[in-house]
Amino acid sequence: MRPSSSPLPTFFRRPARLRALACAGAAALLASCGGSGGGSVPSATGKLTLTACVIEAGATACQATVAWSTSNASSPRVAVGSTTLSTAPNGSAQAAIGGDGVTVTLHDGATRLDERSLAGRCVAAAAWNGAQCAPFAVRATERAATPFAEGGNPVTLEVVVYRPFGAGPFPAVIFHHGSTGNGDDPSLFRITFEHQAVARFFAERGWIVVFPQRRGRGASDGTYDEGFTPDRARYSCLQGPALAGVERALGDADAALAHVQAMAGVDASRIVSAGHSRGGILAIAHAGLRSASFRGAVNFVGGWLGEGCTDAVPVNRATFARGGPFPAETAWIYGLNDPFYGAAHSQANFDAFVMAGGKGAFALHERGAGLNGHFVHDDPALWGASLQAYLARVAGP
């Protein structure tokens, strides 16, 4: 007599552990084993792309763009701080961002797929005060006349001006820009240089801050020609082209000085020459050339040729020595971990300046761990107190 139900095949009568081993061995041949899917589920991945925004003067936030994409995510979520922005697997959305910054995260359930920081940037001439972008100056763009012409056309220079609030007259600082690294990217020539930390430092202390753009830089007319190789592929490391570039820059500095001296609201008896990198060495040399026009000179990490250049030593020392005739005290502000100008090279440049009759103080600052010392002008907390004291000594309160 047959049993009421058929016995299980031999395979399924094996112990559970043996059945599992058999399934594993057969996985290469069977699409499924015991009814479960073969292979592991791919891990979820995701990426965030953030586009910052500009906060207008007096505003508390701006609308930044947050874009994201995921793959194999079953429970995606995009969060701005602790607020959920979206649960879509892919997309983009606007998020209100203040100047303090916020962390944006992309999750799949409890798994964090990506994380990035995002902060709004205050419009020029405004700074974040913890609640809004508060204006610290009035920004304007002017044109400075020059004695130069190219192609039969007169050349003028773009001049960016940060003017403090009030009637004035104000002391003024002319802040000269640097180079563009190796000089091998012409797209950088047309970027107008202005520096918010520097502008804010001076403007909040009652100084007009002027950022002149030399010929061929920013929106200035003319050709940028401050010492290139014959094919203009990059800056030249040789004395001839480099020193010719210094002379050309000094001509532009003269035009900027004349413009500032004639500006409404400027106390022409209290002008300081300043700059960063090539602009720093230019500021010192120009002060020596036009001693009667300046009360002081401030050099942030100055040098004309990076010390890796063949003729860096003779070019930099000779140019700094041109500042030797300046009778007043100067301020030299440098940073450790500078890939262009190491501490020993810069100290030797200062010594050459002193040997030529120059006066001043050389200060070497260390920025945060891993930060590039060439951008020490980004950190007023390092040099602000000493520079404020210097300005009071040479130009009055």
C-alpha atoms as a printed R data frame, in Angstrom:
    type eleno elety resid chain resno      x       y       z
1   ATOM     1    CA   MET     A     1  0.000   0.000   0.000
2   ATOM     2    CA   ARG     A     2  1.479   3.372  -1.034
3   ATOM     3    CA   PRO     A     3  1.908   6.008   1.627
4   ATOM     4    CA   SER     A     4 -0.482   8.930   1.514
5   ATOM     5    CA   SER     A     5  2.354  11.243   0.484
6   ATOM     6    CA   SER     A     6  5.470  10.554  -1.553
7   ATOM     7    CA   PRO     A     7  8.807  10.675   0.273
8   ATOM     8    CA   LEU     A     8 11.184  13.598  -0.481
9   ATOM     9    CA   PRO     A     9 13.906  12.933  -2.997
10  ATOM    10    CA   THR     A    10 17.213  11.864  -1.485
11  ATOM    11    CA   PHE     A    11 18.779  15.347  -1.996
12  ATOM    12    CA   PHE     A    12 16.191  17.077   0.185
13  ATOM    13    CA   ARG     A    13 16.407  14.436   2.891
14  ATOM    14    CA   ARG     A    14 20.035  15.442   3.623
15  ATOM    15    CA   PRO     A    15 20.815  17.447   6.747
16  ATOM    16    CA   ALA     A    16 20.495  21.227   6.390
17  ATOM    17    CA   ARG     A    17 24.290  21.854   6.484
18  ATOM    18    CA   LEU     A    18 24.882  19.377   3.639
19  ATOM    19    CA   ARG     A    19 22.056  20.912   1.617
20  ATOM    20    CA   ALA     A    20 23.688  24.388   1.984
21  ATOM    21    CA   LEU     A    21 27.050  23.080   0.817
22  ATOM    22    CA   ALA     A    22 25.459  21.395  -2.149
23  ATOM    23    CA   CYS     A    23 23.679  24.619  -3.099
24  ATOM    24    CA   ALA     A    24 26.897  26.567  -2.918
25  ATOM    25    CA   GLY     A    25 28.655  24.064  -5.145
26  ATOM    26    CA   ALA     A    26 25.849  24.102  -7.662
27  ATOM    27    CA   ALA     A    27 25.581  27.929  -7.820
28  ATOM    28    CA   ALA     A    28 27.691  28.101 -10.943
29  ATOM    29    CA   LEU     A    29 25.251  25.809 -12.739
30  ATOM    30    CA   LEU     A    30 21.900  26.805 -11.293
31  ATOM    31    CA   ALA     A    31 20.223  30.162 -11.590
32  ATOM    32    CA   SER     A    32 18.678  29.568  -8.149
33  ATOM    33    CA   CYS     A    33 19.061  27.129  -5.328
34  ATOM    34    CA   GLY     A    34 16.257  26.274  -2.944
35  ATOM    35    CA   GLY     A    35 14.248  29.207  -4.389
36  ATOM    36    CA   SER     A    36 16.705  32.033  -3.418
37  ATOM    37    CA   GLY     A    37 18.472  34.373  -5.912
38  ATOM    38    CA   GLY     A    38 22.078  33.627  -6.838
39  ATOM    39    CA   GLY     A    39 24.968  36.087  -6.128
40  ATOM    40    CA   SER     A    40 25.124  39.076  -3.735
41  ATOM    41    CA   VAL     A    41 23.197  42.324  -4.157
42  ATOM    42    CA   PRO     A    42 25.510  45.136  -5.405
43  ATOM    43    CA   SER     A    43 26.378  47.772  -2.791
44  ATOM    44    CA   ALA     A    44 24.768  51.188  -3.091
45  ATOM    45    CA   THR     A    45 26.918  54.072  -4.278
46  ATOM    46    CA   GLY     A    46 26.260  57.770  -4.610
47  ATOM    47    CA   LYS     A    47 27.843  61.150  -5.337
48  ATOM    48    CA   LEU     A    48 27.057  64.744  -4.425
49  ATOM    49    CA   THR     A    49 27.829  67.775  -6.613
50  ATOM    50    CA   LEU     A    50 27.492  71.150  -4.911
51  ATOM    51    CA   THR     A    51 27.402  74.584  -6.536
52  ATOM    52    CA   ALA     A    52 28.003  77.448  -4.116
53  ATOM    53    CA   CYS     A    53 26.195  80.778  -4.282
54  ATOM    54    CA   VAL     A    54 26.792  84.442  -3.473
55  ATOM    55    CA   ILE     A    55 25.025  86.097  -0.555
56  ATOM    56    CA   GLU     A    56 24.079  89.694  -1.256
57  ATOM    57    CA   ALA     A    57 24.957  92.494   1.163
58  ATOM    58    CA   GLY     A    58 22.501  92.503   4.060
59  ATOM    59    CA   ALA     A    59 21.126  89.039   3.218
60  ATOM    60    CA   THR     A    60 21.235  85.987   5.479
61  ATOM    61    CA   ALA     A    61 21.448  83.250   2.835
62  ATOM    62    CA   CYS     A    62 21.568  82.416  -0.844
63  ATOM    63    CA   GLN     A    63 20.197  79.553  -2.937
64  ATOM    64    CA   ALA     A    64 22.848  76.936  -3.628
65  ATOM    65    CA   THR     A    65 22.391  73.968  -5.954
66  ATOM    66    CA   VAL     A    66 22.691  70.439  -4.582
67  ATOM    67    CA   ALA     A    67 22.820  67.668  -7.196
68  ATOM    68    CA   TRP     A    68 23.132  63.950  -6.505
69  ATOM    69    CA   SER     A    69 23.066  60.547  -8.125
70  ATOM    70    CA   THR     A    70 22.868  57.044  -6.678
71  ATOM    71    CA   SER     A    71 23.107  53.475  -7.878
72  ATOM    72    CA   ASN     A    72 21.447  50.473  -6.200
73  ATOM    73    CA   ALA     A    73 20.142  52.650  -3.355
74  ATOM    74    CA   SER     A    74 16.906  51.316  -1.844
75  ATOM    75    CA   SER     A    75 16.280  54.184   0.608
76  ATOM    76    CA   PRO     A    76 18.119  57.277  -0.680
77  ATOM    77    CA   ARG     A    77 18.043  60.529   1.258
78  ATOM    78    CA   VAL     A    78 19.778  63.869   0.782
79  ATOM    79    CA   ALA     A    79 20.171  65.979   3.917
80  ATOM    80    CA   VAL     A    80 21.308  69.576   4.332
81  ATOM    81    CA   GLY     A    81 22.405  69.675   7.925
82  ATOM    82    CA   SER     A    82 19.672  67.781   9.762
83  ATOM    83    CA   THR     A    83 16.953  68.668   7.223
84  ATOM    84    CA   THR     A    84 15.950  66.207   4.506
85  ATOM    85    CA   LEU     A    85 16.155  67.846   1.096
86  ATOM    86    CA   SER     A    86 14.976  64.882  -1.023
87  ATOM    87    CA   THR     A    87 14.426  61.133  -1.036
88  ATOM    88    CA   ALA     A    88 14.712  60.756  -4.807
89  ATOM    89    CA   PRO     A    89 17.548  58.504  -6.050
90  ATOM    90    CA   ASN     A    90 18.812  61.169  -8.468
91  ATOM    91    CA   GLY     A    91 18.175  64.857  -9.011
92  ATOM    92    CA   SER     A    92 19.016  68.397  -7.992
93  ATOM    93    CA   ALA     A    93 17.424  70.986  -5.731
94  ATOM    94    CA   GLN     A    94 17.982  74.441  -4.307
95  ATOM    95    CA   ALA     A    95 18.962  74.882  -0.676
96  ATOM    96    CA   ALA     A    96 19.243  78.058   1.399
97  ATOM    97    CA   ILE     A    97 22.852  78.333   2.600
98  ATOM    98    CA   GLY     A    98 24.306  80.878   4.998
99  ATOM    99    CA   GLY     A    99 27.875  82.033   5.397
100 ATOM   100    CA   ASP     A   100 28.645  79.702   8.302
101 ATOM   101    CA   GLY     A   101 28.505  76.666   6.051
102 ATOM   102    CA   VAL     A   102 26.624  73.402   6.365
103 ATOM   103    CA   THR     A   103 27.282  69.698   5.819
104 ATOM   104    CA   VAL     A   104 25.406  68.036   2.965
105 ATOM   105    CA   THR     A   105 25.069  64.239   3.163
106 ATOM   106    CA   LEU     A   106 23.775  61.524   0.840
107 ATOM   107    CA   HIS     A   107 22.474  58.373   2.528
108 ATOM   108    CA   ASP     A   108 21.033  55.016   1.644
109 ATOM   109    CA   GLY     A   109 19.130  54.133   4.775
110 ATOM   110    CA   ALA     A   110 21.695  54.256   7.580
111 ATOM   111    CA   THR     A   111 24.658  54.110   5.179
112 ATOM   112    CA   ARG     A   112 26.386  57.384   4.304
113 ATOM   113    CA   LEU     A   113 27.295  57.379   0.614
114 ATOM   114    CA   ASP     A   114 28.848  60.870   0.325
115 ATOM   115    CA   GLU     A   115 29.391  63.967   2.412
116 ATOM   116    CA   ARG     A   116 30.519  67.497   1.488
117 ATOM   117    CA   SER     A   117 30.626  70.969   3.016
118 ATOM   118    CA   LEU     A   118 28.974  74.007   1.466
119 ATOM   119    CA   ALA     A   119 28.960  77.680   2.435
120 ATOM   120    CA   GLY     A   120 27.628  80.822   0.843
121 ATOM   121    CA   ARG     A   121 30.156  83.460  -0.197
122 ATOM   122    CA   CYS     A   122 29.494  87.093   0.590
123 ATOM   123    CA   VAL     A   123 29.341  89.502  -2.319
124 ATOM   124    CA   ALA     A   124 32.430  91.693  -2.750
125 ATOM   125    CA   ALA     A   125 32.810  94.388  -0.070
126 ATOM   126    CA   ALA     A   126 30.714  92.432   2.445
127 ATOM   127    CA   ALA     A   127 31.674  89.903   5.112
128 ATOM   128    CA   TRP     A   128 29.758  87.320   7.115
129 ATOM   129    CA   ASN     A   129 29.175  88.476  10.709
130 ATOM   130    CA   GLY     A   130 27.528  85.303  11.945
131 ATOM   131    CA   ALA     A   131 24.039  86.325  10.875
132 ATOM   132    CA   GLN     A   132 24.304  88.103   7.526
133 ATOM   133    CA   CYS     A   133 26.710  89.489   4.949
134 ATOM   134    CA   ALA     A   134 27.432  92.940   6.348
135 ATOM   135    CA   PRO     A   135 28.986  95.490   3.965
136 ATOM   136    CA   PHE     A   136 32.381  96.847   5.035
137 ATOM   137    CA   ALA     A   137 33.077  99.188   2.087
138 ATOM   138    CA   VAL     A   138 31.724 100.547  -1.182
139 ATOM   139    CA   ARG     A   139 33.264  98.811  -4.182
140 ATOM   140    CA   ALA     A   140 33.761 100.550  -7.525
141 ATOM   141    CA   THR     A   141 35.752 100.044 -10.721
142 ATOM   142    CA   GLU     A   142 37.644 102.919 -12.314
143 ATOM   143    CA   ARG     A   143 40.021 103.449 -15.245
144 ATOM   144    CA   ALA     A   144 43.509 104.848 -14.762
145 ATOM   145    CA   ALA     A   145 45.131 106.737 -17.614
146 ATOM   146    CA   THR     A   146 48.673 105.789 -18.653
147 ATOM   147    CA   PRO     A   147 51.266 107.353 -20.967
148 ATOM   148    CA   PHE     A   148 51.262 104.131 -23.017
149 ATOM   149    CA   ALA     A   149 49.656 103.236 -26.346
150 ATOM   150    CA   GLU     A   150 49.413  99.987 -28.295
151 ATOM   151    CA   GLY     A   151 48.364  99.758 -31.919
152 ATOM   152    CA   GLY     A   152 47.818 103.494 -31.923
153 ATOM   153    CA   ASN     A   153 45.281 103.249 -29.095
154 ATOM   154    CA   PRO     A   154 45.709 104.709 -25.600
155 ATOM   155    CA   VAL     A   155 46.097 102.177 -22.794
156 ATOM   156    CA   THR     A   156 44.116 102.471 -19.568
157 ATOM   157    CA   LEU     A   157 44.234 100.249 -16.504
158 ATOM   158    CA   GLU     A   158 41.376  98.690 -14.590
159 ATOM   159    CA   VAL     A   159 41.424  99.848 -10.965
160 ATOM   160    CA   VAL     A   160 39.199  98.213  -8.330
161 ATOM   161    CA   VAL     A   161 38.524 100.493  -5.372
162 ATOM   162    CA   TYR     A   162 37.171  99.670  -1.901
163 ATOM   163    CA   ARG     A   163 36.118 102.889  -0.191
164 ATOM   164    CA   PRO     A   164 35.298 103.007   3.544
165 ATOM   165    CA   PHE     A   165 32.027 104.481   4.715
166 ATOM   166    CA   GLY     A   166 32.235 108.144   5.625
167 ATOM   167    CA   ALA     A   167 33.341 111.410   4.096
168 ATOM   168    CA   GLY     A   168 37.111 111.102   4.301
169 ATOM   169    CA   PRO     A   169 39.692 112.095   3.356
170 ATOM   170    CA   PHE     A   170 41.158 108.630   3.833
171 ATOM   171    CA   PRO     A   171 44.680 107.243   3.678
172 ATOM   172    CA   ALA     A   172 45.100 104.845   0.761
173 ATOM   173    CA   VAL     A   173 46.902 101.581   0.120
174 ATOM   174    CA   ILE     A   174 47.809 100.542  -3.437
175 ATOM   175    CA   PHE     A   175 47.832  96.726  -3.453
176 ATOM   176    CA   HIS     A   176 49.614  95.161  -6.449
177 ATOM   177    CA   HIS     A   177 48.732  91.688  -7.705
178 ATOM   178    CA   GLY     A   178 51.123  88.816  -8.315
179 ATOM   179    CA   SER     A   179 51.803  86.607 -11.320
180 ATOM   180    CA   THR     A   180 49.728  83.656 -12.554
181 ATOM   181    CA   GLY     A   181 51.883  80.792 -11.326
182 ATOM   182    CA   ASN     A   182 54.056  79.646 -14.221
183 ATOM   183    CA   GLY     A   183 52.513  82.027 -16.736
184 ATOM   184    CA   ASP     A   184 51.482  79.093 -18.935
185 ATOM   185    CA   ASP     A   185 47.703  79.581 -18.766
186 ATOM   186    CA   PRO     A   186 46.611  82.718 -20.671
187 ATOM   187    CA   SER     A   187 43.033  82.335 -19.415
188 ATOM   188    CA   LEU     A   188 44.272  83.470 -16.000
189 ATOM   189    CA   PHE     A   189 45.600  86.759 -17.342
190 ATOM   190    CA   ARG     A   190 42.097  88.185 -17.654
191 ATOM   191    CA   ILE     A   191 40.955  87.436 -14.125
192 ATOM   192    CA   THR     A   192 40.678  90.665 -12.137
193 ATOM   193    CA   PHE     A   193 42.592  90.445  -8.886
194 ATOM   194    CA   GLU     A   194 41.078  91.719  -5.656
195 ATOM   195    CA   HIS     A   195 41.447  90.219  -2.212
196 ATOM   196    CA   GLN     A   196 38.565  90.355   0.248
197 ATOM   197    CA   ALA     A   197 40.572  89.696   3.431
198 ATOM   198    CA   VAL     A   198 43.067  92.423   2.573
199 ATOM   199    CA   ALA     A   199 40.352  94.856   1.479
200 ATOM   200    CA   ARG     A   200 38.372  94.275   4.657
201 ATOM   201    CA   PHE     A   201 41.422  94.659   6.914
202 ATOM   202    CA   PHE     A   202 42.275  98.081   5.519
203 ATOM   203    CA   ALA     A   203 38.755  99.379   4.884
204 ATOM   204    CA   GLU     A   204 37.566  98.599   8.399
205 ATOM   205    CA   ARG     A   205 40.464 100.704   9.651
206 ATOM   206    CA   GLY     A   206 39.542 103.661   7.486
207 ATOM   207    CA   TRP     A   207 41.753 103.087   4.435
208 ATOM   208    CA   ILE     A   208 40.816 103.275   0.774
209 ATOM   209    CA   VAL     A   209 42.088 100.078  -0.857
210 ATOM   210    CA   VAL     A   210 43.061 100.153  -4.535
211 ATOM   211    CA   PHE     A   211 43.770  97.048  -6.629
212 ATOM   212    CA   PRO     A   212 45.287  98.155  -9.974
213 ATOM   213    CA   GLN     A   213 45.478  95.599 -12.790
214 ATOM   214    CA   ARG     A   214 48.669  95.923 -14.813
215 ATOM   215    CA   ARG     A   215 48.700  95.954 -18.613
216 ATOM   216    CA   GLY     A   216 47.082  92.859 -20.066
217 ATOM   217    CA   ARG     A   217 45.699  91.731 -16.696
218 ATOM   218    CA   GLY     A   218 42.060  91.765 -15.665
219 ATOM   219    CA   ALA     A   219 40.165  94.286 -17.792
220 ATOM   220    CA   SER     A   220 43.205  96.513 -18.373
221 ATOM   221    CA   ASP     A   221 44.184  97.395 -21.914
222 ATOM   222    CA   GLY     A   222 47.408  96.281 -23.537
223 ATOM   223    CA   THR     A   223 49.542  93.167 -23.655
224 ATOM   224    CA   TYR     A   224 50.626  91.270 -20.583
225 ATOM   225    CA   ASP     A   225 54.394  91.123 -20.978
226 ATOM   226    CA   GLU     A   226 56.291  90.757 -17.710
227 ATOM   227    CA   GLY     A   227 59.073  88.447 -18.805
228 ATOM   228    CA   PHE     A   228 58.086  85.513 -21.003
229 ATOM   229    CA   THR     A   229 60.014  82.934 -22.977
230 ATOM   230    CA   PRO     A   230 60.343  83.835 -26.710
231 ATOM   231    CA   ASP     A   231 57.317  81.672 -27.594
232 ATOM   232    CA   ARG     A   232 55.305  83.121 -24.657
233 ATOM   233    CA   ALA     A   233 54.709  79.588 -23.408
234 ATOM   234    CA   ARG     A   234 55.542  80.582 -19.822
235 ATOM   235    CA   TYR     A   235 57.483  83.061 -17.712
236 ATOM   236    CA   SER     A   236 61.186  83.212 -18.459
237 ATOM   237    CA   CYS     A   237 63.665  82.298 -15.734
238 ATOM   238    CA   LEU     A   238 66.407  84.485 -17.244
239 ATOM   239    CA   GLN     A   239 67.536  87.904 -16.031
240 ATOM   240    CA   GLY     A   240 67.002  89.765 -19.299
241 ATOM   241    CA   PRO     A   241 63.289  89.137 -19.828
242 ATOM   242    CA   ALA     A   242 62.550  89.116 -16.088
243 ATOM   243    CA   LEU     A   243 64.125  92.495 -15.355
244 ATOM   244    CA   ALA     A   244 62.479  93.983 -18.449
245 ATOM   245    CA   GLY     A   245 59.195  92.756 -16.984
246 ATOM   246    CA   VAL     A   246 59.996  94.525 -13.710
247 ATOM   247    CA   GLU     A   247 60.512  97.803 -15.598
248 ATOM   248    CA   ARG     A   248 57.210  97.377 -17.405
249 ATOM   249    CA   ALA     A   249 55.390  96.714 -14.125
250 ATOM   250    CA   LEU     A   250 56.989  99.782 -12.525
251 ATOM   251    CA   GLY     A   251 55.570 101.877 -15.355
252 ATOM   252    CA   ASP     A   252 52.105 100.566 -14.593
253 ATOM   253    CA   ALA     A   253 52.656 101.215 -10.887
254 ATOM   254    CA   ASP     A   254 53.473 104.840 -11.696
255 ATOM   255    CA   ALA     A   255 50.162 105.172 -13.568
256 ATOM   256    CA   ALA     A   256 48.266 103.651 -10.641
257 ATOM   257    CA   LEU     A   257 49.976 105.990  -8.185
258 ATOM   258    CA   ALA     A   258 49.077 109.078 -10.236
259 ATOM   259    CA   HIS     A   259 45.465 107.914 -10.395
260 ATOM   260    CA   VAL     A   260 45.246 107.380  -6.629
261 ATOM   261    CA   GLN     A   261 46.865 110.728  -5.847
262 ATOM   262    CA   ALA     A   262 44.117 112.444  -7.849
263 ATOM   263    CA   MET     A   263 41.195 110.411  -6.461
264 ATOM   264    CA   ALA     A   264 38.496 112.260  -4.548
265 ATOM   265    CA   GLY     A   265 38.526 111.471  -0.837
266 ATOM   266    CA   VAL     A   266 42.177 110.340  -0.740
267 ATOM   267    CA   ASP     A   267 44.656 111.902   1.659
268 ATOM   268    CA   ALA     A   268 47.541 111.994  -0.824
269 ATOM   269    CA   SER     A   269 50.015 112.588   2.008
270 ATOM   270    CA   ARG     A   270 49.268 109.134   3.448
271 ATOM   271    CA   ILE     A   271 49.662 106.482   0.758
272 ATOM   272    CA   VAL     A   272 51.174 103.045   1.354
273 ATOM   273    CA   SER     A   273 52.599 100.778  -1.346
274 ATOM   274    CA   ALA     A   274 51.712  97.094  -0.890
275 ATOM   275    CA   GLY     A   275 51.295  93.838  -2.786
276 ATOM   276    CA   HIS     A   276 51.462  90.066  -2.901
277 ATOM   277    CA   SER     A   277 54.132  87.861  -4.541
278 ATOM   278    CA   ARG     A   278 55.269  89.753  -7.682
279 ATOM   279    CA   GLY     A   279 53.155  92.569  -6.329
280 ATOM   280    CA   GLY     A   280 55.052  92.467  -3.027
281 ATOM   281    CA   ILE     A   281 58.484  92.918  -4.583
282 ATOM   282    CA   LEU     A   282 56.995  95.533  -6.916
283 ATOM   283    CA   ALA     A   283 55.650  97.458  -3.894
284 ATOM   284    CA   ILE     A   284 59.103  97.600  -2.276
285 ATOM   285    CA   ALA     A   285 60.905  98.577  -5.486
286 ATOM   286    CA   HIS     A   286 58.284 101.215  -6.322
287 ATOM   287    CA   ALA     A   287 58.550 102.739  -2.836
288 ATOM   288    CA   GLY     A   288 62.295 103.119  -3.368
289 ATOM   289    CA   LEU     A   289 61.748 104.654  -6.793
290 ATOM   290    CA   ARG     A   290 59.052 107.106  -5.599
291 ATOM   291    CA   SER     A   291 60.090 107.653  -1.980
292 ATOM   292    CA   ALA     A   292 58.408 111.039  -1.629
293 ATOM   293    CA   SER     A   293 54.995 109.593  -2.521
294 ATOM   294    CA   PHE     A   294 54.727 106.860   0.105
295 ATOM   295    CA   ARG     A   295 54.558 106.684   3.875
296 ATOM   296    CA   GLY     A   296 55.200 102.939   4.016
297 ATOM   297    CA   ALA     A   297 55.488  99.701   2.043
298 ATOM   298    CA   VAL     A   298 54.040  96.248   2.827
299 ATOM   299    CA   ASN     A   299 55.385  93.122   1.156
300 ATOM   300    CA   PHE     A   300 53.389  89.882   1.340
301 ATOM   301    CA   VAL     A   301 55.613  86.930   0.282
302 ATOM   302    CA   GLY     A   302 57.288  89.014  -2.402
303 ATOM   303    CA   GLY     A   303 59.560  87.831  -5.194
304 ATOM   304    CA   TRP     A   304 59.698  88.144  -8.973
305 ATOM   305    CA   LEU     A   305 61.031  84.700  -9.908
306 ATOM   306    CA   GLY     A   306 60.369  81.538  -7.922
307 ATOM   307    CA   GLU     A   307 63.580  80.323  -6.336
308 ATOM   308    CA   GLY     A   308 63.591  77.265  -8.589
309 ATOM   309    CA   CYS     A   309 64.353  79.568 -11.525
310 ATOM   310    CA   THR     A   310 67.898  79.805 -12.876
311 ATOM   311    CA   ASP     A   311 68.248  83.527 -12.207
312 ATOM   312    CA   ALA     A   312 65.953  83.845  -9.196
313 ATOM   313    CA   VAL     A   313 68.682  85.022  -6.834
314 ATOM   314    CA   PRO     A   314 70.117  87.873  -8.941
315 ATOM   315    CA   VAL     A   315 66.694  89.039 -10.160
316 ATOM   316    CA   ASN     A   316 64.983  89.016  -6.764
317 ATOM   317    CA   ARG     A   317 67.870  90.554  -4.831
318 ATOM   318    CA   ALA     A   318 68.544  93.268  -7.387
319 ATOM   319    CA   THR     A   319 64.866  94.217  -7.529
320 ATOM   320    CA   PHE     A   320 64.459  94.325  -3.759
321 ATOM   321    CA   ALA     A   321 67.641  96.398  -3.522
322 ATOM   322    CA   ARG     A   322 65.898  99.056  -5.594
323 ATOM   323    CA   GLY     A   323 63.739  99.658  -2.547
324 ATOM   324    CA   GLY     A   324 66.794 100.466  -0.436
325 ATOM   325    CA   PRO     A   325 66.527 104.277  -0.879
326 ATOM   326    CA   PHE     A   326 63.061 104.323   0.720
327 ATOM   327    CA   PRO     A   327 63.689 106.113   4.025
328 ATOM   328    CA   ALA     A   328 60.744 104.795   6.050
329 ATOM   329    CA   GLU     A   329 60.187 101.445   7.735
330 ATOM   330    CA   THR     A   330 58.769  98.600   5.627
331 ATOM   331    CA   ALA     A   331 56.847  95.462   6.620
332 ATOM   332    CA   TRP     A   332 57.752  92.029   5.162
333 ATOM   333    CA   ILE     A   333 55.179  89.275   5.801
334 ATOM   334    CA   TYR     A   334 56.060  85.725   4.740
335 ATOM   335    CA   GLY     A   335 54.748  82.215   5.358
336 ATOM   336    CA   LEU     A   336 56.383  78.870   5.976
337 ATOM   337    CA   ASN     A   337 55.721  76.099   3.446
338 ATOM   338    CA   ASP     A   338 55.831  78.471   0.460
339 ATOM   339    CA   PRO     A   339 56.586  76.494  -2.733
340 ATOM   340    CA   PHE     A   340 57.804  79.625  -4.554
341 ATOM   341    CA   TYR     A   341 59.906  81.356  -1.904
342 ATOM   342    CA   GLY     A   342 61.408  79.352   0.944
343 ATOM   343    CA   ALA     A   343 62.267  80.987   4.256
344 ATOM   344    CA   ALA     A   344 66.039  81.071   3.646
345 ATOM   345    CA   HIS     A   345 65.649  82.542   0.152
346 ATOM   346    CA   SER     A   346 63.280  85.241   1.390
347 ATOM   347    CA   GLN     A   347 65.452  86.110   4.392
348 ATOM   348    CA   ALA     A   348 68.413  86.532   2.029
349 ATOM   349    CA   ASN     A   349 66.303  88.872  -0.135
350 ATOM   350    CA   PHE     A   350 65.513  90.945   2.957
351 ATOM   351    CA   ASP     A   351 69.205  91.047   3.874
352 ATOM   352    CA   ALA     A   352 70.023  92.333   0.363
353 ATOM   353    CA   PHE     A   353 67.390  95.049   0.808
354 ATOM   354    CA   VAL     A   354 68.929  96.093   4.155
355 ATOM   355    CA   MET     A   355 72.423  96.089   2.641
356 ATOM   356    CA   ALA     A   356 71.085  98.531   0.025
357 ATOM   357    CA   GLY     A   357 69.984 100.891   2.802
358 ATOM   358    CA   GLY     A   358 66.441  99.613   3.398
359 ATOM   359    CA   LYS     A   359 64.703  99.544   6.765
360 ATOM   360    CA   GLY     A   360 62.045  97.191   7.995
361 ATOM   361    CA   ALA     A   361 61.048  94.019   9.808
362 ATOM   362    CA   PHE     A   362 60.877  90.504   8.385
363 ATOM   363    CA   ALA     A   363 58.131  88.267   9.871
364 ATOM   364    CA   LEU     A   364 57.685  84.571   9.110
365 ATOM   365    CA   HIS     A   365 54.292  83.025   9.944
366 ATOM   366    CA   GLU     A   366 53.084  79.444  10.004
367 ATOM   367    CA   ARG     A   367 49.600  78.816   8.678
368 ATOM   368    CA   GLY     A   368 47.483  75.805   9.592
369 ATOM   369    CA   ALA     A   369 48.769  72.285   9.004
370 ATOM   370    CA   GLY     A   370 49.283  71.597   5.314
371 ATOM   371    CA   LEU     A   371 48.342  75.119   4.172
372 ATOM   372    CA   ASN     A   372 50.353  76.869   1.479
373 ATOM   373    CA   GLY     A   373 52.453  79.655   3.006
374 ATOM   374    CA   HIS     A   374 52.335  81.633  -0.240
375 ATOM   375    CA   PHE     A   375 48.769  82.598   0.659
376 ATOM   376    CA   VAL     A   376 49.510  83.947   4.126
377 ATOM   377    CA   HIS     A   377 47.629  87.108   3.157
378 ATOM   378    CA   ASP     A   378 44.458  85.006   3.551
379 ATOM   379    CA   ASP     A   379 45.027  84.945   7.342
380 ATOM   380    CA   PRO     A   380 44.771  88.398   8.973
381 ATOM   381    CA   ALA     A   381 44.666  86.689  12.367
382 ATOM   382    CA   LEU     A   382 48.381  85.936  11.917
383 ATOM   383    CA   TRP     A   383 49.618  89.381  10.910
384 ATOM   384    CA   GLY     A   384 46.766  91.809  11.593
385 ATOM   385    CA   ALA     A   385 47.894  93.143  14.967
386 ATOM   386    CA   SER     A   386 51.484  93.776  13.894
387 ATOM   387    CA   LEU     A   387 50.424  95.353  10.596
388 ATOM   388    CA   GLN     A   388 47.949  97.639  12.341
389 ATOM   389    CA   ALA     A   389 50.722  98.800  14.678
390 ATOM   390    CA   TYR     A   390 53.010  99.337  11.685
391 ATOM   391    CA   LEU     A   391 50.427 101.469   9.865
392 ATOM   392    CA   ALA     A   392 49.938 103.594  12.963
393 ATOM   393    CA   ARG     A   393 53.687 104.226  13.146
394 ATOM   394    CA   VAL     A   394 54.206 105.194   9.515
395 ATOM   395    CA   ALA     A   395 50.900 106.807   8.578
396 ATOM   396    CA   GLY     A   396 49.191 107.777  11.806
397 ATOM   397    CA   PRO     A   397 46.016 106.349  13.367
